[in-house]
C-alpha cells in the first residue's frame, strides 16, 4: 500500500492571510464521469461493479452489464424530455437501481438531485420535498417503490414530473430501458451532473450545481495522493447515503474511477440497523472502510467479541477513513491494535470538505498517530487561511470547487471573496505552524460560535465535541446556548438510558442531576468555558420542522428558534427541570 508524503508550499501575506498549495501536480483528469464506466466496461467487462444483498447472498452487476443498462436508460430519459432544465429527482436510498439510473442521467446530460429517503417515507417531512421540488423543478421523480410512495407523486409540487419506479403501476426502469434509439447528447466537463442540497445546518438548504469537471478532478486529486487506489481496484462495503456528497460523489466515484467494487450496505450506525452493517462486513471484506465515528465504535465492539472477525476485517484493508466528526482516540487506538494483531498497518485517516468542494479539499494522505487531523491541500486546490480573531478561517479555490448555487445569484455572490475563494466558514489550525506539511486540524465552524452578553465569544463547535465525550452514554447530542445571556447553557438530547430514568415535565425531562453535574463540573475556567446549567429535552429534534437536516445533522439555529420557551426554562434556576452546575 503506497501513498504520497505531504509536501506543502506556504506563502505568508502582509495582510496576515496564509496561502497553501500542494507541490504535487494534479495529473490527468477525465472529461466525464461516464468515461470511467466506458473504460472499465471495455477493459474489465466481467469485473464486479455493484452488489446489493439478496437473500443470503449478493445480487451482482458487472461493468459490462451496468454499461448496457445505463446507456439504454439514458435514451429513455432523453425520450421523456429530461435535460439540463428538467432534472431527475431521486427520493430513494442506496441501491443498484438508484446507481444505474443516476449514471444514466449523467450519460444523458440530465442533472440528478438525490434527496434523503426519509423526506418521502415520513409524511410529516414531505414539505421538505416540496421545497426542493419548487427549487429544482424536476421533470421526473424516481422512487424505489412507486406504490408505497404514491402520495409523494400526488403532491402539487410534483404535478409536472413523471413518476419513475422499479415496481408499480407507473413507468418502470425496465420500460425506460426498452425505449430504444440512439443516444445523442452533448455532455462535457462543464455539464451539470448533480444538484446536491446543502445540509441547511446554518441556513436554508441551497442547490449546489456539481459538474462533471468537479467530480472528475476530485478523483484525480485523490489518486495522485493515494497511488494504491490505482495499484489494485478498491473494494467497499459502504452504507454512506448518496444524497450526501461524501457517499454519493466521493465514495461512489472512488470505486467507479478505479475499476473497483461497491457492496451496498443496507445497514446504518443506528441501533435498529447496525446489526445489518456488521453482518455485511462479516460476509464481505473491503480494501477501504469509510464510516462515521459511531459506526467505527460499533464495529470495534463487534470485533472485540470476535477476534476472527477482526482478523478478516483487517486482512485486506488498505485504508480506514472516518468522516463526519473526529474519531475518539480510544476507538482509534483499539482499531489500530486490532490491525497490528492482524499483521496489517492500513492508513488511518480523514479529510475535510463540503458539498461545494466536490467534496475533498484537504486530505491526510500520510500516516499520523492521532485522530482529528484533516491534512493538507489536495493537488490543484489553493487554500487561503484568513485571520478570524484568534483562529484561521479556511477558504478554497480550484477546479473541484463549485461556481454557483441553483437560482440563487445573491447567495452565490456572497459565497466568494474578491479573489474568488469560496468562503467556507470553517476554522483550521496548524499542527505545527513552522511545518505546514504536518497538516491542519479542524478548529470549529465559525458560524456556530456565539457571543455572550458579556461580549465573550463561545467556541461552540469545539466545545460541543468535548461535552459529547464527557456525557457519553447519557447524551445522543447537545446544543449549546448563551445568546442573549451571560452564561453558557446546555440542551441535552438524551440516550434511551437517560430517558428511562426520567420523569416528563412538559417539553423537558426531570432527571437525577448528580451524574450530569459531576460530568459537566470540569467545564469551567472563564465564562467562555464554563457551563452553568443544563436541561434534558423530552422531544427529539424534528425532521419535518427542519431541526434535523437530510444528512442527519442538527440545525442548531432552527432548534433554538423553535424551542425558545425551553431555553427560557433553562435559564430559570427555579424550574424543576433545570440542572444548575456548581463550580466551587
Secondary structure, 3 states (H helix, E strand, C coil): CCCCCCCEEEEECCCCCEEEEECCCCCCCCCCHHHHHHHHHHHCCCCEEEEEEECCEEEEEEHHHHHHHHHHHHHHHHHCCCECCECEEECCCCCHHHHHHHHHHHHHCCCEEECCCHHHHCHHHHHHHHHHHHHHCCCEEEEEECCCCHHHHCCHHHCCCEEEEEECCCEEHHHHHCCCCCCCCCCCCCCEEEEEECCCCCCCCCEEEEEHHHHHHHHHHHHHHCCHHHHCCCEEEECCCCCCHHHHHHHHHHHHHCCCEEEECCCCCCCCCHHHHHHHHHHCCCCEEEECHHHHHHHHHHHHCCHHHHHHHHHCCCEEEECCCCCCHHHHHHHHHHHHHCCCCCEEECEEEEHHHCEEEEECCCCCCCCCEEEEECCCCEEEEEEECCEEEEEEECCCCCCCECCCHHHHHHCECCCCCEEEEEEEEECCCCCHHHCEEEEEEHHHCEECCCCCEECHHHHHHHHHHHCCCCEEEEEEECCCCCCEEEEEEECHHHHHCCEEECCEEECCHHHHHHHHCCCCCCCCCCEEEEEEECCCCCCCCCCECCCCCECHHHHHHHCHHHHHHHCCCCCCCCEECCCC
